[in-house]
Amino acid sequence: MGFLFRVLVNALAIWLATEIVPGIGVRDTSTVVVAALVLGLLNAVVRPVLLVLTLPLTLVTLGLFLFVLNAFCLWLTSAVVPGFHVRGFWAAFWGALIVSVLSWAVNGFVSDRGRVVMIKRWRPASGRWHLP
């Protein structure tokens, strides 16, 4: 359930990137979903390898090179998925930034099982948990 939710969030983020960033386009809705699946697979398989290979460069740039890796993964997704295209580095960069921020914001509130997570605080005076 959590995996499907994350794919839908990525699909929404990719669609939003196509609406905002010039140079990113998609043929139809099914292409957006396929692109979200492929991007998820690339982030799970290829990105960790790239992180290890570029670790010295990432350390020297204080982590800023991770934005370039995200842009590369988005561009690689466009190379694999027909009907989804990213033209140029800056389109990939800004699109990956939008996808990353939106995915991070939404996935921060969702557990691995797809349930919304609510933060509760302990009130010592009442001896109970409450929502902030």
Order of alpha helices (4+ residues) and beta strands (2+ residues): alpha-beta-alpha-alpha-alpha-beta-alpha-beta-beta
